[in-house]
Amino acid sequence: MKRLTGKVALITGTGGGQGRAAALQFAREGAIVVGCDVDAAAHEETHRLLQAEGFSLYGNAPVDLGDHEQAREWIMSAIKQHGRINILYNNASAARFGAVDKFSIDDWHYTIRNELDLIFFTTKYAWEHLAVQGGVVINIASTAAWGGSKVAGISAHAAAKGAVVSFTRQLAVEGAPQGIRAVSISPGFVRTPGTAAFVDDPKTRRALLDGVLQDRPGEPEEIVSLALYVASDEAAFMTGSDLVIDGGLLAL
Ligand SMILES: NC(=O)c1ccc[n+]([C@@H]2O[C@H](COP(=O)([O-])OP(=O)(O)OC[C@H]3O[C@@H](n4cnc5c(N)ncnc54)[C@H](O)[C@@H]3O)[C@@H](O)[C@H]2O)c1
């Protein structure tokens, strides 16, 4: 028996590194995967990869989840097509970086909108459907929630991801009576198409891996394996936790 057979899993950011891996791994475990991304071409490529393995990627793109109407529309069309939501995997995000004194107001709002607002919107609209039979919310935070960076100015990103962790704890409190679990995952540095340029540049790579005990970036599949566990019934006793997966960065 596969771990997610028959579960309807809504995954955001299915055009990106972790979202694509999640769509593939969740489908292989029997989930009905509904994705979306603001980047239609990247989402379409994920669709093609699933089809090549005999799966479907439901959902649509472009969807800008920072616009609450589009977030609602995406949730409603999943309900219309599949009749239920078992898993909401809030993975999508986009951030801007810069030293706090030089950081523009626009860049601050962009980061909060695309790292935090979108998680509230999808959760708000999915909640009543998750409550029907007790679902799971997985929110992707970051080690930026737990520590600063000497490499990049991450004030907005850190604020947003810290909020993702505390938002998740409150979801766990409100969700428990309805059988909804909520868990955040805080990855360290992960190799994705978006971070490949940093990984490949020896100087930046050295700086980013400073303090990472395993001396390498994580792979998207390693983060998704943890999310898969959280989404499954094996994690039935887990809610309100933040799970750090960072190659040992926070151990120092
Ligand atoms: N890559 C890392 O090193 C790292 C480290 C810690 C946490 N994370 C977190 O992991 C998650 C996945 O990121 P990733 O590494 O796969 O990055 P990624 O950039 O490859 O993927 C993110 C995807 O989200 C989409 N997206 C952004 N804003 C959107 C919006 N408003 N509406 C719809 N889609 C939107 C992007 O188009 C992109 O496809 C993110 O929450 C990120 O903050 C990443």
The ligand as an ORCA input file, in Angstrom:
! r2SCAN-3c Opt
* xyz 0 1
  N      16.239     26.569     -1.792
  C      16.623     26.824     -0.554
  O      17.816     26.902     -0.253
  C      15.587     26.987      0.527
  C      16.016     27.022      1.869
  C      15.078     27.143      2.877
  C      13.729     27.244      2.570
  N      13.345     27.219      1.256
  C      11.911     27.313      0.988
  O      11.509     26.172      0.254
  C      10.333     26.483     -0.502
  C      10.511     26.006     -1.929
  O      11.503     26.769     -2.548
  P      12.470     26.216     -3.684
  O      13.787     26.046     -3.072
  O      11.867     25.063     -4.394
  O      12.527     27.532     -4.607
  P      12.034     27.801     -6.093
  O      12.264     29.241     -6.331
  O      12.681     26.797     -7.002
  O      10.461     27.487     -6.046
  C       9.491     28.375     -5.561
  C       8.318     28.389     -6.547
  O       7.274     29.210     -5.997
  C       6.704     29.955     -7.070
  N       6.065     31.162     -6.545
  C       6.675     32.235     -5.969
  N       5.757     33.165     -5.638
  C       4.549     32.675     -6.027
  C       3.226     33.192     -5.972
  N       2.970     34.414     -5.478
  N       2.211     32.429     -6.457
  C       2.456     31.204     -6.984
  N       3.705     30.676     -7.067
  C       4.733     31.403     -6.601
  C       7.896     30.275     -7.966
  O       7.487     30.637     -9.273
  C       8.691     28.994     -7.901
  O       8.370     28.095     -8.946
  C      10.147     27.997     -0.363
  O       9.161     28.266      0.610
  C      11.509     28.472      0.114
  O      11.460     29.689      0.840
  C      14.240     27.097      0.245
*
